[in-house]
C-alpha cells in the first residue's frame, strides 16, 4: 500500500507520509512562498468510500474563523520502489467565527490535484 504522496495543483504542493512516527512532520503544505508543516497529531484522517479524506487547519481562531485544507487520497497499491500517478480533488473551507466583522458565510473552493504515490520505509 502506498504511504507517501506528493500532490500538486492550483499553486499548491503537499507532501504527506502515512505511518510516520508521531511527533515528526508528516505533512508539508506549500502555497507560493508560504510553507506549513504538520505533525501527525495535527492531521485529521477520515476513511470514506472514496478513500481517505485528509484535512489540516491552515488558520484557526475561535473568535474570527479560519481556513481548513483537505484532500482525498485513493487507496493505491504500489510495490516498494515503484510509483503510481493519480488525480484527486482538494477542498479549501473558509469560515467566520462569532466575532468576525463583517460576518462572512462559509465558502468552499474545490480544485484538481495531480499526485504521485509510492511505498517508502518511514522513520520510527
N, CA, C and O atoms as a MOPAC input file, in Angstrom:
PM7 MOZYME 1SCF
protein

 N      0.84700 1    -1.18100 1     0.00000 1
 C      0.00000 1     0.00000 1     0.00000 1
 C      0.88800 1     1.23700 1     0.00000 1
 O      1.89400 1     1.29000 1     0.70600 1
 N      0.51200 1     2.22100 1    -0.78800 1
 C      1.26500 1     3.47200 1    -0.83500 1
 C      1.16900 1     4.19100 1     0.51100 1
 O      0.12000 1     4.17900 1     1.15500 1
 N      2.26100 1     4.80900 1     0.92600 1
 C      2.23900 1     5.54500 1     2.18300 1
 C      2.88800 1     6.92900 1     2.09300 1
 O      2.94800 1     7.64800 1     3.09100 1
 N      3.37300 1     7.30600 1     0.90800 1
 C      3.90100 1     8.65200 1     0.73500 1
 C      3.29900 1     9.24600 1    -0.53900 1
 O      3.28900 1     8.61200 1    -1.59300 1
 N      2.80100 1    10.47100 1    -0.41700 1
 C      2.06400 1    11.09900 1    -1.50500 1
 C      2.58200 1    12.50300 1    -1.73800 1
 O      2.84900 1    13.24200 1    -0.79100 1
 N      2.72300 1    12.86500 1    -2.99500 1
 C      3.07500 1    14.21700 1    -3.39500 1
 C      1.95300 1    14.71000 1    -4.29800 1
 O      1.69100 1    14.12100 1    -5.34800 1
 N      1.28600 1    15.79300 1    -3.89000 1
 C      0.16700 1    16.35600 1    -4.65300 1
 C      0.54500 1    17.75200 1    -5.12500 1
 O      1.16600 1    18.52300 1    -4.39200 1
 N      0.16100 1    18.06800 1    -6.36400 1
 C      0.42000 1    19.39400 1    -6.91300 1
 C     -0.79700 1    19.85600 1    -7.69200 1
 O     -1.44000 1    19.07700 1    -8.39600 1
 N     -1.10100 1    21.14000 1    -7.55200 1
 C     -2.18700 1    21.73700 1    -8.31800 1
 C     -2.61200 1    23.03900 1    -7.69600 1
 O     -2.48800 1    23.22700 1    -6.48600 1
 N     -3.11800 1    23.94900 1    -8.52400 1
 C     -3.65500 1    25.23400 1    -8.06600 1
 C     -2.61900 1    25.99500 1    -7.23400 1
 O     -2.96300 1    26.59900 1    -6.21700 1
 N     -1.36400 1    25.96900 1    -7.66000 1
 C     -0.25100 1    26.65800 1    -6.98600 1
 C      0.02000 1    26.11100 1    -5.58200 1
 O      0.61000 1    26.79300 1    -4.74400 1
 N     -0.41300 1    24.88100 1    -5.33900 1
 C     -0.24300 1    24.23600 1    -4.03600 1
 C      0.55100 1    22.95300 1    -4.22200 1
 O      0.37600 1    22.24300 1    -5.21200 1
 N      1.42200 1    22.66200 1    -3.26700 1
 C      2.14700 1    21.39400 1    -3.24000 1
 C      2.03400 1    20.81300 1    -1.83400 1
 O      2.26500 1    21.50500 1    -0.84200 1
 N      1.67600 1    19.53700 1    -1.76300 1
 C      1.51900 1    18.84400 1    -0.48400 1
 C      2.34300 1    17.57000 1    -0.51400 1
 O      2.26500 1    16.79400 1    -1.46700 1
 N      3.13200 1    17.35400 1     0.52800 1
 C      3.83700 1    16.08800 1     0.70900 1
 C      3.30500 1    15.47900 1     2.00000 1
 O      3.34800 1    16.10900 1     3.05700 1
 N      2.79900 1    14.24400 1     1.90800 1
 C      2.16000 1    13.59700 1     3.05000 1
 C      2.68600 1    12.17600 1     3.18300 1
 O      2.67700 1    11.41300 1     2.21800 1
 N      3.14300 1    11.82200 1     4.37700 1
 C      3.64300 1    10.47900 1     4.65400 1
 C      2.77600 1     9.84700 1     5.73500 1
 O      2.67100 1    10.37800 1     6.84100 1
 N      2.16000 1     8.72500 1     5.42000 1
 C      1.28400 1     7.99600 1     6.34000 1
 C      2.13300 1     7.04900 1     7.18200 1
 O      3.04700 1     6.40700 1     6.66500 1
 N      1.83700 1     6.96100 1     8.46900 1
 C      2.50700 1     5.99000 1     9.33600 1
 C      3.81800 1     6.45200 1     9.91100 1
 O      4.55000 1     5.65200 1    10.49400 1
 N      4.13600 1     7.71500 1     9.76400 1
 C      5.39500 1     8.23100 1    10.30500 1
 C      5.27700 1     8.32600 1    11.83500 1
 O      4.17200 1     8.44700 1    12.36400 1
 N      6.37000 1     8.27300 1    12.51700 1
 C      6.39400 1     8.33800 1    13.97400 1
 C      5.70200 1     9.60400 1    14.47400 1
 O      6.00400 1    10.70200 1    14.00600 1
 N      4.76900 1     9.45700 1    15.42800 1
 C      4.12800 1    10.64900 1    15.99700 1
 C      5.19300 1    11.61800 1    16.52300 1
 O      6.19300 1    11.20200 1    17.10800 1
 N      4.96200 1    12.89800 1    16.30700 1
 C      5.92100 1    13.91500 1    16.72500 1
 C      6.79700 1    14.39300 1    15.58900 1
 O      7.38100 1    15.47400 1    15.66600 1
 N      6.89900 1    13.59000 1    14.52000 1
 C      7.65400 1    14.02000 1    13.34100 1
 C      6.70000 1    14.67600 1    12.35400 1
 O      5.48600 1    14.48000 1    12.42100 1
 N      7.26000 1    15.45500 1    11.43700 1
 C      6.43300 1    16.12100 1    10.43000 1
 C      5.94600 1    15.08100 1     9.42800 1
 O      6.73800 1    14.37100 1     8.80900 1
 N      4.61300 1    15.00800 1     9.28100 1
 C      4.00300 1    14.03600 1     8.38000 1
 C      3.45000 1    14.69600 1     7.12800 1
 O      3.30000 1    14.03100 1     6.10300 1
 N      3.13900 1    16.00100 1     7.18400 1
 C      2.54800 1    16.68500 1     6.04500 1
 C      3.14700 1    18.07900 1     5.92500 1
 O      3.24000 1    18.81700 1     6.90600 1
 N      3.54900 1    18.42200 1     4.71300 1
 C      4.03900 1    19.76700 1     4.41400 1
 C      3.14700 1    20.36300 1     3.34600 1
 O      2.93500 1    19.75700 1     2.29600 1
 N      2.62300 1    21.55400 1     3.61100 1
 C      1.74900 1    22.29000 1     2.70400 1
 C      2.50700 1    23.51900 1     2.22600 1
 O      2.99500 1    24.30200 1     3.04100 1
 N      2.61100 1    23.69700 1     0.90500 1
 C      3.27700 1    24.87200 1     0.34100 1
 C      2.32900 1    25.53900 1    -0.64300 1
 O      1.74200 1    24.88500 1    -1.50500 1
 N      2.19000 1    26.84200 1    -0.49800 1
 C      1.42100 1    27.64500 1    -1.44800 1
 C      2.18700 1    28.93300 1    -1.66300 1
 O      2.23800 1    29.79400 1    -0.78500 1
 N      2.78300 1    29.05700 1    -2.84000 1
 C      3.64400 1    30.20800 1    -3.10900 1
 C      4.83100 1    30.19900 1    -2.16700 1
 O      5.54200 1    29.19900 1    -2.06800 1
 N      5.04900 1    31.31000 1    -1.47300 1
 C      6.18000 1    31.39100 1    -0.54900 1
 C      5.81600 1    30.93500 1     0.86100 1
 O      6.66600 1    30.94000 1     1.75100 1
 N      4.54900 1    30.53900 1     1.07300 1
 C      4.09100 1    30.09100 1     2.39300 1
 C      4.26500 1    28.58400 1     2.50700 1
 O      3.87400 1    27.83500 1     1.61100 1
 N      4.85100 1    28.14500 1     3.61200 1
 C      5.03200 1    26.72500 1     3.86900 1
 C      4.61500 1    26.42700 1     5.30600 1
 O      5.00000 1    27.14300 1     6.23100 1
 N      3.82500 1    25.36500 1     5.49000 1
 C      3.37500 1    24.95200 1     6.82500 1
 C      3.66200 1    23.47300 1     6.99600 1
 O      3.41100 1    22.67900 1     6.08900 1
 N      4.18500 1    23.09900 1     8.15200 1
 C      4.44600 1    21.69800 1     8.48500 1
 C      3.45300 1    21.24600 1     9.53900 1
 O      3.10000 1    22.00700 1    10.43900 1
 N      2.99800 1    19.98200 1     9.42200 1
 C      2.02900 1    19.42600 1    10.35300 1
 C      2.52100 1    18.08200 1    10.87100 1
 O      2.96200 1    17.23100 1    10.09900 1
 N      2.44100 1    17.90200 1    12.16500 1
 C      2.74400 1    16.61400 1    12.79200 1
 C      1.48800 1    15.74400 1    12.73400 1
 O      0.39500 1    16.24000 1    12.45700 1
 N      1.64700 1    14.46400 1    12.99200 1
 C      0.52100 1    13.53800 1    12.89100 1
 C     -0.65500 1    13.95300 1    13.77100 1
 O     -1.80700 1    13.74800 1    13.38600 1
 N     -0.39500 1    14.52600 1    14.93100 1
 C     -1.47400 1    14.91900 1    15.84300 1
 C     -2.28700 1    16.10200 1    15.32200 1
 O     -3.38000 1    16.36600 1    15.82500 1
 N     -1.77200 1    16.81500 1    14.32500 1
 C     -2.46600 1    17.98100 1    13.76900 1
 C     -3.25300 1    17.64800 1    12.50600 1
 O     -3.89200 1    18.52100 1    11.91900 1
 N     -3.20600 1    16.38600 1    12.09000 1
 C     -3.83200 1    15.94400 1    10.84400 1
 C     -5.04600 1    15.09300 1    11.17700 1
 O     -4.97600 1    14.18700 1    12.00700 1
 N     -6.16300 1    15.39800 1    10.51800 1
 C     -7.36100 1    14.58000 1    10.68300 1
 C     -7.53400 1    13.71700 1     9.44200 1
 O     -7.49500 1    14.21900 1     8.31900 1
 N     -7.72600 1    12.41100 1     9.64800 1
 C     -7.93900 1    11.48400 1     8.54100 1
 C     -9.23700 1    10.72500 1     8.78000 1
 O     -9.42500 1    10.10000 1     9.82300 1
 N    -10.12500 1    10.79100 1     7.80000 1
 C    -11.40000 1    10.08200 1     7.86900 1
 C    -11.47800 1     9.10400 1     6.70600 1
 O    -11.24600 1     9.47700 1     5.55600 1
 N    -11.80600 1     7.85200 1     7.01000 1
 C    -11.96800 1     6.84100 1     5.96600 1
 C    -13.34800 1     6.99900 1     5.34300 1
 O    -14.34700 1     7.09200 1     6.05700 1
 N    -13.40700 1     7.02800 1     4.01200 1
 C    -14.67100 1     7.13600 1     3.29200 1
 C    -14.70600 1     6.07100 1     2.20600 1
 O    -13.72200 1     5.36400 1     1.98800 1
 N    -15.82800 1     5.96100 1     1.53600 1
 C    -15.94800 1     5.02600 1     0.42000 1
 C    -15.05500 1     5.43500 1    -0.74900 1
 O    -14.74300 1     4.61000 1    -1.60800 1
 N    -14.63900 1     6.70900 1    -0.78800 1
 C    -13.78600 1     7.20800 1    -1.86200 1
 C    -12.30200 1     7.08100 1    -1.55400 1
 O    -11.46900 1     7.31300 1    -2.43000 1
 N    -11.96400 1     6.72300 1    -0.34400 1
 C    -10.57900 1     6.69000 1     0.11400 1
 C    -10.49000 1     7.46900 1     1.40900 1
 O    -11.47500 1     7.56400 1     2.14100 1
 N     -9.33600 1     8.02600 1     1.70400 1
 C     -9.13900 1     8.78300 1     2.94100 1
 C     -9.30400 1    10.27200 1     2.67300 1
 O     -8.75600 1    10.80000 1     1.70500 1
 N    -10.05300 1    10.94100 1     3.52500 1
 C    -10.14900 1    12.39000 1     3.49200 1
 C     -9.18000 1    12.90900 1     4.54300 1
 O     -9.34100 1    12.63900 1     5.73300 1
 N     -8.17600 1    13.65400 1     4.10000 1
 C     -7.12700 1    14.17300 1     4.97600 1
 C     -7.31500 1    15.68500 1     5.08300 1
 O     -7.44200 1    16.36500 1     4.06400 1
 N     -7.33500 1    16.21900 1     6.31300 1
 C     -7.52700 1    17.66100 1     6.46700 1
 C     -6.59500 1    18.22800 1     7.52500 1
 O     -6.21800 1    17.56000 1     8.48800 1
 N     -6.23300 1    19.50900 1     7.30200 1
 C     -5.37300 1    20.24400 1     8.23500 1
 C     -5.88200 1    21.67900 1     8.34900 1
 O     -6.40700 1    22.23300 1     7.38300 1
 N     -5.72900 1    22.28000 1     9.52600 1
 C     -6.12000 1    23.68200 1     9.68900 1
 C     -4.99500 1    24.60500 1     9.21700 1
 O     -3.89400 1    24.57200 1     9.76500 1
 N     -5.26700 1    25.41400 1     8.21700 1
 C     -4.26100 1    26.37500 1     7.75900 1
 C     -4.26800 1    27.61800 1     8.63000 1
 O     -3.22300 1    28.22800 1     8.85700 1
 N     -5.43400 1    27.99200 1     9.11500 1
 C     -5.58600 1    29.12600 1    10.03700 1
 C     -6.82200 1    28.85300 1    10.86600 1
 O     -7.83700 1    28.39300 1    10.34100 1
 N     -6.74700 1    29.13200 1    12.15500 1
 C     -7.90800 1    28.86400 1    13.00100 1
 C     -7.90200 1    29.81700 1    14.18600 1
 O     -6.89800 1    29.99600 1    14.87500 1
 N     -9.06000 1    30.41600 1    14.39100 1
 C     -9.28600 1    31.26500 1    15.55000 1
 C    -10.71600 1    31.03600 1    16.00700 1
 O    -11.64200 1    31.08700 1    15.19800 1
 N    -10.90100 1    30.78500 1    17.28500 1
 C    -12.24000 1    30.56300 1    17.82700 1
 C    -13.10700 1    31.79300 1    17.58600 1
 O    -14.30400 1    31.66900 1    17.32700 1
 N    -12.51300 1    32.97100 1    17.67000 1
 C    -13.27500 1    34.21000 1    17.56700 1
 C    -13.53100 1    34.67400 1    16.13800 1
 O    -14.62200 1    35.14900 1    15.82200 1
 N    -12.51900 1    34.53600 1    15.27100 1
 C    -12.64300 1    35.15600 1    13.94800 1
 C    -12.72500 1    34.17400 1    12.78700 1
 O    -12.81200 1    34.60600 1    11.63800 1
 N    -12.70000 1    32.87800 1    13.04000 1
 C    -12.84900 1    31.90000 1    11.96000 1
 C    -11.53700 1    31.27900 1    11.54700 1
 O    -10.57500 1    31.26600 1    12.31500 1
 N    -11.49700 1    30.76200 1    10.32800 1
 C    -10.27400 1    30.12000 1     9.88300 1
 C    -10.39100 1    29.51000 1     8.51400 1
 O    -11.35300 1    29.74900 1     7.78300 1
 N     -9.38900 1    28.71000 1     8.17400 1
 C     -9.29900 1    28.03800 1     6.88500 1
 C     -8.86400 1    26.59500 1     7.10900 1
 O     -7.92800 1    26.32700 1     7.86300 1
 N     -9.55100 1    25.67100 1     6.44900 1
 C     -9.18300 1    24.25300 1     6.50000 1
 C     -8.90400 1    23.79100 1     5.07700 1
 O     -9.64500 1    24.11700 1     4.15100 1
 N     -7.83200 1    23.03200 1     4.91500 1
 C     -7.47700 1    22.43700 1     3.62800 1
 C     -7.63100 1    20.92800 1     3.74600 1
 O     -7.17900 1    20.32900 1     4.72200 1
 N     -8.26900 1    20.31100 1     2.75400 1
 C     -8.47700 1    18.85700 1     2.77800 1
 C     -8.30200 1    18.28800 1     1.37500 1
 O     -8.45100 1    18.99500 1     0.37900 1
 N     -7.98100 1    16.98900 1     1.31600 1
 C     -7.85200 1    16.30700 1     0.02500 1
 C     -8.19200 1    14.83400 1     0.19700 1
 O     -8.05600 1    14.26900 1     1.28200 1
 N     -8.64100 1    14.22000 1    -0.90600 1
 C     -8.93400 1    12.79400 1    -0.90300 1
 C     -7.72000 1    12.02200 1    -1.38200 1
 O     -7.09100 1    12.39100 1    -2.37400 1
 N     -7.39000 1    10.94400 1    -0.67200 1
 C     -6.34500 1    10.01900 1    -1.10100 1
 C     -7.00400 1     8.70000 1    -1.45500 1
 O     -7.62000 1     8.06700 1    -0.59800 1
 N     -6.88400 1     8.27500 1    -2.71000 1
 C     -7.44100 1     6.97300 1    -3.06800 1
 C     -6.58100 1     5.85500 1    -2.47200 1
 O     -5.40400 1     6.06100 1    -2.17700 1
 N     -7.17100 1     4.68300 1    -2.30000 1
 C     -6.40600 1     3.51800 1    -1.84500 1
 C     -5.61900 1     2.98700 1    -3.03600 1
 O     -6.19700 1     2.46000 1    -3.98600 1
 N     -4.31000 1     3.12800 1    -2.98100 1
 C     -3.44700 1     2.75800 1    -4.10800 1
 C     -2.44100 1     1.70800 1    -3.66400 1
 O     -1.73200 1     1.88700 1    -2.67400 1
 N     -2.39000 1     0.62000 1    -4.40300 1
 C     -1.38000 1    -0.40800 1    -4.16700 1
 C     -0.15300 1    -0.08100 1    -5.00600 1
 O     -0.24400 1     0.05300 1    -6.22700 1
 N      0.99600 1     0.04700 1    -4.34600 1
 C      2.24800 1     0.35700 1    -5.03400 1
 C      3.35300 1    -0.49800 1    -4.42200 1
 O      3.53500 1    -0.49600 1    -3.20400 1
 N      4.08400 1    -1.22100 1    -5.24700 1
 C      5.21800 1    -2.01100 1    -4.76200 1
 C      6.35600 1    -1.06700 1    -4.37600 1
 O      6.53200 1    -0.01100 1    -4.98200 1
 N      7.11800 1    -1.45900 1    -3.36800 1
 C      8.25200 1    -0.64300 1    -2.94600 1
 C      9.17200 1    -0.40600 1    -4.13900 1
 O      9.48400 1    -1.32900 1    -4.89100 1
 N      9.59600 1     0.83000 1    -4.29900 1
 C     10.46600 1     1.20300 1    -5.40900 1
 C      9.70300 1     1.63000 1    -6.65000 1
 O     10.31300 1     2.07300 1    -7.62300 1
 N      8.38500 1     1.50700 1    -6.63700 1
 C      7.55000 1     1.90900 1    -7.76600 1
 C      6.75300 1     3.15000 1    -7.38400 1
 O      6.62200 1     3.47000 1    -6.20200 1
 N      6.22500 1     3.84300 1    -8.37900 1
 C      5.34200 1     4.97200 1    -8.13700 1
 C      4.06900 1     4.79200 1    -8.96100 1
 O      4.04800 1     4.05900 1    -9.94900 1
 N      3.02100 1     5.46900 1    -8.53600 1
 C      1.76400 1     5.46500 1    -9.27500 1
 C      1.23600 1     6.89000 1    -9.32000 1
 O      1.22300 1     7.58500 1    -8.30400 1
 N      0.80400 1     7.32100 1   -10.49000 1
 C      0.22900 1     8.64700 1   -10.65100 1
 C     -1.27900 1     8.56900 1   -10.48100 1
 O     -1.89800 1     7.56400 1   -10.83300 1
 N     -1.87200 1     9.62800 1    -9.94200 1
 C     -3.32000 1     9.67600 1    -9.77400 1
 C     -3.77700 1    11.13100 1    -9.78800 1
 O     -2.97600 1    12.05400 1    -9.64300 1
 N     -5.06200 1    11.30900 1    -9.96200 1
 C     -5.68000 1    12.63100 1    -9.90900 1
 C     -6.75000 1    12.59000 1    -8.83600 1
 O     -7.48200 1    11.60700 1    -8.71500 1
 N     -6.84100 1    13.66400 1    -8.05400 1
 C     -7.80400 1    13.71100 1    -6.96200 1
 C     -8.34500 1    15.12400 1    -6.81600 1
 O     -8.07100 1    15.99100 1    -7.64600 1
 N     -9.10500 1    15.35000 1    -5.77200 1
 C     -9.70100 1    16.66000 1    -5.53000 1
 C     -9.27700 1    17.16500 1    -4.15600 1
 O     -9.11300 1    16.39100 1    -3.21300 1
 N     -9.10200 1    18.48300 1    -4.06600 1
 C     -8.80600 1    19.14000 1    -2.79100 1
 C     -9.89700 1    20.17600 1    -2.52600 1
 O    -10.56400 1    20.65100 1    -3.44500 1
 N    -10.05600 1    20.50800 1    -1.26100 1
 C    -11.10300 1    21.43400 1    -0.83800 1
 C    -10.50700 1    22.41700 1     0.16200 1
 O     -9.76600 1    22.02800 1     1.06400 1
 N    -10.83900 1    23.69400 1    -0.00600 1
 C    -10.44600 1    24.70400 1     0.98300 1
 C    -11.73600 1    25.31600 1     1.52600 1
 O    -12.56200 1    25.82900 1     0.77100 1
 N    -11.89300 1    25.25200 1     2.85300 1
 C    -13.05800 1    25.84500 1     3.50300 1
 C    -12.60600 1    27.08200 1     4.27900 1
 O    -11.65200 1    27.01700 1     5.05300 1
 N    -13.28300 1    28.19500 1     4.07400 1
 C    -13.02600 1    29.40300 1     4.84000 1
 C    -14.30100 1    29.74600 1     5.59000 1
 O    -15.38300 1    29.79300 1     5.00600 1
 N    -14.16500 1    29.98900 1     6.89800 1
 C    -15.34600 1    30.22100 1     7.72300 1
 C    -15.10400 1    31.35500 1     8.70300 1
 O    -13.96900 1    31.64200 1     9.08300 1
 N    -16.19500 1    31.99100 1     9.10200 1
 C    -16.15200 1    33.08500 1    10.06900 1
 C    -16.38600 1    32.55700 1    11.46900 1
 O    -16.98500 1    31.49800 1    11.65400 1
 N    -15.91400 1    33.29500 1    12.44100 1
 C    -16.19800 1    32.99700 1    13.83600 1
 C    -17.25500 1    33.96100 1    14.35100 1
 O    -17.70000 1    34.84400 1    13.61800 1
 N    -17.65800 1    33.80100 1    15.59400 1
 C    -18.71300 1    34.66000 1    16.14100 1
 C    -18.32000 1    36.12900 1    16.24300 1
 O    -19.19900 1    36.99000 1    16.28100 1
 N    -17.02200 1    36.44300 1    16.28900 1
 C    -16.57900 1    37.82800 1    16.41100 1
 C    -16.06900 1    38.41900 1    15.09700 1
 O    -15.47100 1    39.49500 1    15.09500 1
 N    -16.29900 1    37.72400 1    13.97900 1
 C    -15.85100 1    38.23200 1    12.68100 1
 C    -16.70000 1    39.44200 1    12.27800 1
 O    -17.92800 1    39.40300 1    12.34800 1
 N    -16.02500 1    40.51500 1    11.85600 1
 C    -16.72400 1    41.69900 1    11.37800 1
 C    -16.10300 1    42.08400 1    10.04700 1
 O    -14.91100 1    42.38700 1    10.00400 1
 N    -16.85900 1    42.08400 1     8.96400 1
 C    -18.24200 1    41.62600 1     8.92300 1
 C    -18.28200 1    40.09300 1     8.92800 1
 O    -17.32100 1    39.43600 1     8.52900 1
 N    -19.39400 1    39.54200 1     9.37800 1
 C    -19.56800 1    38.08300 1     9.38200 1
 C    -19.73600 1    37.61600 1     7.93400 1
 O    -20.57800 1    38.13700 1     7.20200 1
 N    -18.94900 1    36.65200 1     7.53600 1
 C    -18.98800 1    36.13200 1     6.17100 1
 C    -19.57200 1    34.72800 1     6.18500 1
 O    -19.35200 1    33.97800 1     7.13600 1
 N    -20.31300 1    34.36100 1     5.14200 1
 C    -20.79200 1    32.97900 1     5.07700 1
 C    -19.61100 1    32.04900 1     4.77800 1
 O    -18.61200 1    32.46700 1     4.19200 1
 N    -19.73600 1    30.80700 1     5.18200 1
 C    -18.70600 1    29.81100 1     4.88700 1
 C    -18.62000 1    29.60700 1     3.37900 1
 O    -19.64100 1    29.54800 1     2.69300 1
 N    -17.39200 1    29.50000 1     2.86900 1
 C    -17.18300 1    29.23100 1     1.43900 1
 C    -16.29200 1    28.01300 1     1.28200 1
 O    -15.43400 1    27.74300 1     2.12300 1
 N    -16.50300 1    27.28100 1     0.19500 1
 C    -15.68600 1    26.12500 1    -0.14700 1
 C    -15.16600 1    26.30600 1    -1.55100 1
 O    -15.90700 1    26.71100 1    -2.44800 1
 N    -13.90500 1    26.01100 1    -1.74600 1
 C    -13.29100 1    26.06200 1    -3.06200 1
 C    -12.73200 1    24.67700 1    -3.34300 1
 O    -12.01200 1    24.12200 1    -2.51300 1
 N    -13.05000 1    24.11600 1    -4.49100 1
 C    -12.52500 1    22.80000 1    -4.86100 1
 C    -11.61200 1    22.95400 1    -6.06800 1
 O    -11.80300 1    23.84100 1    -6.90100 1
 N    -10.61700 1    22.07600 1    -6.14700 1
 C     -9.72900 1    22.09000 1    -7.29500 1
 C     -9.07600 1    20.72600 1    -7.45900 1
 O     -9.01900 1    19.92300 1    -6.52800 1
 N     -8.58700 1    20.49000 1    -8.66400 1
 C     -7.96500 1    19.21700 1    -9.03000 1
 C     -6.50700 1    19.22200 1    -8.58700 1
 O     -5.79800 1    20.21700 1    -8.73600 1
 N     -6.07800 1    18.09600 1    -8.04300 1
 C     -4.67700 1    17.91200 1    -7.66400 1
 C     -4.15700 1    16.66800 1    -8.38800 1
 O     -4.85600 1    15.66000 1    -8.48800 1
 N     -2.94000 1    16.75000 1    -8.88400 1
 C     -2.28500 1    15.60600 1    -9.52300 1
 C     -1.26500 1    15.06000 1    -8.54100 1
 O     -0.47400 1    15.80600 1    -7.96400 1
 N     -1.29700 1    13.74500 1    -8.35900 1
 C     -0.46000 1    13.15400 1    -7.33100 1
 C      0.40800 1    12.01700 1    -7.80900 1
 O      0.17300 1    11.41100 1    -8.85400 1
 N      1.41700 1    11.75000 1    -7.00800 1
 C      2.29200 1    10.59800 1    -7.17000 1
 C      2.31300 1     9.86900 1    -5.83900 1
 O      2.53100 1    10.47800 1    -4.79200 1
 N      2.08600 1     8.56200 1    -5.88100 1
 C      2.08500 1     7.73700 1    -4.67300 1
 C      3.24000 1     6.75600 1    -4.74500 1
 O      3.59500 1     6.26400 1    -5.81600 1
 N      3.82200 1     6.48000 1    -3.57700 1
 C      4.88000 1     5.47000 1    -3.50600 1
 C      4.87400 1     4.81900 1    -2.14300 1
 O      4.28100 1     5.33600 1    -1.19700 1
 N      5.53200 1     3.69500 1    -2.05000 1
 C      5.66700 1     2.98000 1    -0.79800 1
 C      7.10700 1     3.17600 1    -0.31600 1
 O      8.05900 1     2.79100 1    -0.99600 1
 N      7.25100 1     3.78500 1     0.87700 1
 C      8.57900 1     4.06900 1     1.41100 1
 C      8.69300 1     3.52100 1     2.82200 1
 O      7.68500 1     3.24500 1     3.47300 1
 N      9.91000 1     3.36900 1     3.28500 1
 C     10.16400 1     2.99900 1     4.67200 1
 C     10.13900 1     4.28700 1     5.48400 1
 O     10.86700 1     5.23000 1     5.17200 1
 N      9.31200 1     4.33500 1     6.51800 1
 C      9.17100 1     5.55800 1     7.30600 1
 C     10.03500 1     5.49000 1     8.55900 1
 O     10.27700 1     4.40500 1     9.08700 1
 N     10.50900 1     6.66100 1     9.04600 1
 C     11.30200 1     6.68800 1    10.27800 1
 C     10.47700 1     6.24500 1    11.48200 1
 O      9.31300 1     6.62000 1    11.61500 1
 N     11.07700 1     5.45500 1    12.34900 1
 C     10.39800 1     5.01400 1    13.56000 1
 C     10.91000 1     5.71500 1    14.76100 1
 O     10.44300 1     5.46000 1    15.87100 1

